[in-house]
């Protein structure tokens, strides 16, 4: 039975959209597969890792109904290896999927579609909202680098999404630094807080386009659904209590510096070369008209950078992990970044001039 016939990219593009979440090695072999369902002239592709499910589709041929699952990565690798101009056909016969392109033939084993696990629909009250793909992609980019990776506090391995009134907030922290960003919403909504898993955030960042096309979000008590373009993306939520982020953001830091972002970034990059490989610490030494960035390592090598700043006040010497400072500068596109400091035992607050919608807090370290 013929499932698909057409240009390579017409089947490769939707396959790549769902393949990102497929685990290469899984205790359930069928989860390494993609579910392909043909119903008339629509071929649907669906992949899941039990926590996330992505569905999209493309045009099919023939009136038959067909459903099967096939190794997602193998099929993707074969299609990628074909010439861009290749015409491809997919046939399902005798529990095997045959792919033909020119004089090339590939036969892949399949597993029954009825054995493929699907995520259940959402229960309970739902909050629906719409914003542009670009807006949400930008929000994620502003905070996702601050998520924890494999923290025993599982609720930190994700991103807090808060909808309240006409505002959406996103917050990420790994306990050493915290990133906060917000965006105005066109409509008013009841307050709702959910934690998106790390893998969901990274996959959405990869998939969302940098344009004004709509992104529809439906938030339920245990899962969230994103719809954009031809893609339907469903993710379970992390069940846990996120820290009180508002308490972490300093309110009264009195040493305020406005520094060109590119100048600070380049100085930190150079100083980072001679930091201790394990602790990655740099000292920020603030004095009249000057911010020095000082680093040293176990080989008794050291570096010093100096930036002219508008400052007249007490001298301050405070240490930070340089990676945390570089992370914010890598992800915030701004001519000027505001740095707010208090004393050697207090965190640093990074903000954007005349912008209350972004805040980044870094805890100090002893050097």
C-alpha positions in Angstrom: 0.0 0.0 0.0 1.4 3.4 -1.0 1.7 5.9 1.8 3.6 8.7 0.2 5.1 9.8 -3.1 6.7 13.2 -3.6 9.8 15.3 -3.1 12.2 14.2 -0.3 11.8 17.3 1.8 8.0 17.0 1.8 8.4 13.9 4.1 11.8 14.7 5.7 10.6 18.1 7.1 7.7 16.7 9.2 9.8 13.7 10.2 12.5 16.0 11.6 9.8 18.0 13.5 8.9 14.9 15.5 12.3 13.1 15.7 13.9 15.5 18.1 12.2 13.9 21.1 12.9 10.3 20.1 15.3 8.6 22.4 18.0 6.5 20.7 17.9 3.8 23.3 14.7 3.2 25.3 13.6 0.3 27.5 10.4 0.2 25.2 11.8 -0.4 21.7 8.6 1.0 20.1 9.4 4.4 21.5 12.4 4.6 19.1 9.8 4.5 16.3 7.6 7.1 14.7 3.9 6.3 14.3 2.7 6.9 10.7 -1.0 7.0 10.0 -2.5 7.5 6.6 -6.1 8.4 6.3 -7.0 9.4 2.7 -4.8 12.2 1.6 -3.3 13.0 5.0 -0.2 11.2 6.4 0.2 11.9 10.1 3.5 11.4 11.9 3.6 11.1 15.7 6.5 10.5 18.2 6.6 10.3 21.9 8.9 9.6 24.8 5.9 9.2 27.2 6.5 12.7 28.7 6.3 14.6 25.4 4.3 13.9 22.2 4.7 15.7 18.9 2.3 15.3 16.0 2.5 16.8 12.5 1.7 15.6 8.9 2.0 15.9 5.2 0.1 15.1 2.0 -0.4 11.4 1.2 -1.6 9.5 -1.9 -4.3 7.0 -2.4 -7.6 6.4 -0.5 -6.5 3.5 1.8 -6.1 3.7 5.6 -2.7 2.5 6.8 -1.0 2.7 10.2 2.4 1.5 11.2 5.5 2.4 13.3 9.0 2.4 12.0 12.5 3.3 13.3 12.4 7.1 13.4 16.2 7.8 13.3 16.9 5.2 10.6 14.2 6.6 8.3 15.4 10.2 9.0 19.1 9.2 8.3 18.1 7.5 5.0 16.1 10.5 3.8 18.9 12.9 4.8 21.4 10.9 2.8 19.4 11.2 -0.4 19.9 14.1 -2.8 17.7 17.1 -2.1 16.0 16.8 -5.5 15.1 13.1 -4.9 11.6 11.9 -5.5 10.7 9.4 -2.8 8.0 6.8 -2.4 7.0 4.9 0.8 5.2 1.5 0.5 3.9 -0.7 3.2 3.9 -4.5 2.4 4.3 -7.6 4.6 5.0 -5.6 7.7 7.9 -3.8 6.1 8.2 -0.2 4.9 9.9 0.1 1.6 11.5 3.4 0.6 12.4 4.0 -3.0 14.3 6.9 -4.5 15.7 6.6 -8.0 17.6 3.2 -8.0 17.9 3.1 -4.3 15.8 0.6 -2.2 15.5 0.4 1.6 13.4 -2.1 3.5 12.7 -1.3 7.2 11.0 -3.5 9.8 7.8 -2.1 11.4 6.0 -2.7 14.7 2.2 -2.6 15.0 0.5 0.8 15.3 -1.9 -0.5 18.0 1.1 -1.1 20.4 2.2 2.5 20.1 1.6 4.5 23.4 -0.3 7.8 23.1 -0.6 10.5 25.7 -4.1 10.9 27.2 -6.0 14.1 26.7 -6.0 16.8 29.3 -8.5 16.8 32.2 -9.7 19.7 34.3 -9.9 23.4 33.8 -7.9 24.8 30.8 -6.4 28.1 30.2 -6.1 29.1 26.5 -3.9 31.9 25.2 -2.3 33.0 22.0 0.9 34.9 21.2 3.3 35.0 18.4 6.0 32.3 17.9 8.6 35.0 18.0 7.5 36.3 21.4 7.5 33.0 23.1 10.8 31.9 21.5 12.4 35.1 22.8 11.0 34.6 26.3 12.5 31.1 26.4 15.9 32.3 25.1 16.0 34.9 27.8 15.8 32.4 30.7 16.4 28.8 29.6 20.2 28.8 30.2 19.5 29.2 33.9 17.6 25.9 34.2 19.2 23.1 36.3 20.3 20.0 34.4 20.1 17.0 36.7 19.3 18.5 40.1 17.9 16.3 42.8 15.3 19.1 43.3 13.5 17.9 40.2 11.3 21.1 40.0 14.5 23.1 39.1 15.1 20.9 36.0 12.5 23.0 34.1 11.0 26.4 33.6 8.3 28.1 35.6 5.5 29.6 33.4 3.2 32.0 35.1 0.1 33.5 33.5 -1.5 36.3 35.5 -3.9 38.9 34.2 -2.4 40.4 31.1 1.1 39.1 31.7 3.1 35.9 31.1 6.2 35.3 33.1 8.9 32.7 32.7 11.5 31.9 35.4 14.4 29.5 35.6 17.0 28.8 38.3 19.6 26.2 39.2 20.1 27.6 42.8 23.2 29.6 41.8 21.5 32.1 39.4 18.0 33.0 38.4 16.6 34.4 35.1 13.2 36.2 34.9 11.4 37.5 31.8 7.9 38.6 31.1 5.6 39.6 28.2 2.3 41.4 27.9 -0.7 39.3 26.7 -3.5 40.7 24.6 -6.2 39.1 26.9 -6.9 38.8 30.6 -6.4 35.4 32.2 -6.8 33.9 35.7 -3.5 33.3 37.5 -1.9 29.9 36.7 1.5 28.5 37.4 3.1 25.4 35.8 6.6 24.0 35.4 7.6 22.9 31.9 10.2 20.1 31.8 13.7 21.0 30.5 13.4 18.8 27.4 10.1 20.5 26.5 11.7 23.9 26.7 14.7 23.0 24.6 12.6 21.3 22.0 10.2 24.2 21.7 13.2 26.6 21.4 14.4 24.5 18.5 11.1 24.2 16.7 9.5 27.7 17.1 10.0 30.0 14.2 11.3 33.6 14.6 8.2 35.1 13.1 4.7 36.6 13.9 2.8 33.4 13.2 0.5 32.4 16.0 1.3 30.0 18.8 -1.7 28.6 20.7 -1.1 27.4 24.2 -3.6 25.4 26.2 -2.6 24.9 29.9 -4.3 22.1 31.9 -3.5 20.9 35.5 -1.2 18.1 34.3 -0.2 18.9 30.8 0.3 21.8 28.3 -0.4 21.8 24.6 1.3 24.0 22.0 0.0 24.4 18.5 2.0 26.2 15.8 2.1 25.7 12.0 1.3 22.1 11.3 2.7 20.9 14.7 0.8 19.8 17.8 3.2 19.5 20.8 1.9 18.1 24.1 4.0 17.9 27.3 3.4 16.6 30.8 4.2 19.1 33.5 6.5 18.8 36.5 4.6 18.4 39.7 6.4 20.4 42.4 6.6 23.8 44.2 8.9 26.3 42.4 11.0 28.6 44.7 9.6 32.1 45.5 11.6 33.9 42.8 10.4 37.3 43.8 12.3 37.0 47.1 15.5 36.3 45.2 15.5 39.4 43.1 17.4 42.2 44.9 15.4 45.4 45.3 17.9 48.0 46.8 21.3 47.4 45.2 22.9 50.9 45.2 25.9 50.4 43.0 24.5 50.7 39.4 26.8 50.4 36.4 25.8 50.8 32.7 28.3 48.9 30.6 28.2 48.2 26.8 27.2 44.6 26.6 29.9 43.7 23.9 32.7 45.3 26.0 31.8 43.4 29.1 31.3 40.2 27.1 34.7 40.4 25.5 36.5 41.3 28.7 34.9 38.3 30.5 35.7 35.9 27.7 39.4 36.9 27.8 39.5 36.7 31.6 37.8 33.3 31.6 40.8 31.8 29.7 42.9 31.9 32.8 40.3 30.9 35.4 40.5 27.7 37.5 38.9 25.0 35.2 36.8 23.6 38.1 35.5 26.7 39.8 35.6 29.2 36.9 35.8 32.2 39.3 36.5 35.9 38.4 36.7 38.9 40.7 34.9 42.1 39.9 36.7 45.0 41.6 34.8 48.2 41.5 36.5 51.6 42.3 36.3 55.2 41.1 35.7 55.2 37.4 36.9 51.6 36.9 35.6 48.0 36.9 38.5 45.5 36.9 37.9 41.8 36.0 40.6 39.6 37.6 41.1 35.9 37.2 43.8 33.4 38.2 44.4 29.7 38.2 46.3 26.9 39.9 49.3 27.4 37.6 49.8 30.8 39.1 48.7 32.5 35.8 46.5 35.5 36.0 44.6 38.0 33.8 43.3 41.5 34.4 40.8 43.5 32.3 39.7 47.0 33.0 36.6 48.8 31.9 35.9 52.5 32.4 32.6 53.0 34.2 30.7 56.0 35.6 31.1 55.2 39.3 32.2 57.1 42.4 31.7 55.4 45.7 33.1 52.7 48.0 35.5 50.1 46.5 33.9 46.7 46.1 35.6 43.3 45.5 33.2 40.4 44.7 33.6 37.0 43.0 31.4 35.3 40.5 31.3 32.2 38.3 32.3 33.6 34.9 30.2 31.0 33.1 27.1 32.4 34.7 28.0 36.0 33.6 28.8 34.9 30.1 25.5 33.0 29.8 23.4 36.1 30.2 25.5 38.1 27.8 25.3 35.3 25.2 21.5 35.3 25.3 20.6 39.0 25.7 21.0 41.2 22.7 21.5 44.7 24.0 23.8 47.6 23.5 23.9 48.5 27.2 23.5 46.1 30.2 22.9 47.4 33.7 24.8 45.7 36.5 23.7 46.4 40.1 25.9 45.4 43.0 25.7 45.9 46.8 28.5 44.3 48.8 30.9 41.3 48.6 28.3 38.9 50.1 25.4 40.0 47.9 24.2 38.7 44.5 24.6 40.8 41.3 21.5 41.9 39.4 21.6 42.3 35.6 18.9 44.3 33.9 18.2 46.1 30.6 18.0 49.9 30.7 14.4 51.1 31.1 13.1 47.6 30.9 11.4 45.9 33.9 10.6 42.8 31.9 14.0 41.1 32.3 16.1 40.4 35.4 19.1 38.0 36.0 20.5 37.3 39.4 23.8 35.7 40.1 25.0 34.5 43.6 28.5 35.5 44.6 31.3 33.0 45.2 34.4 33.1 47.4 37.6 33.3 45.5 
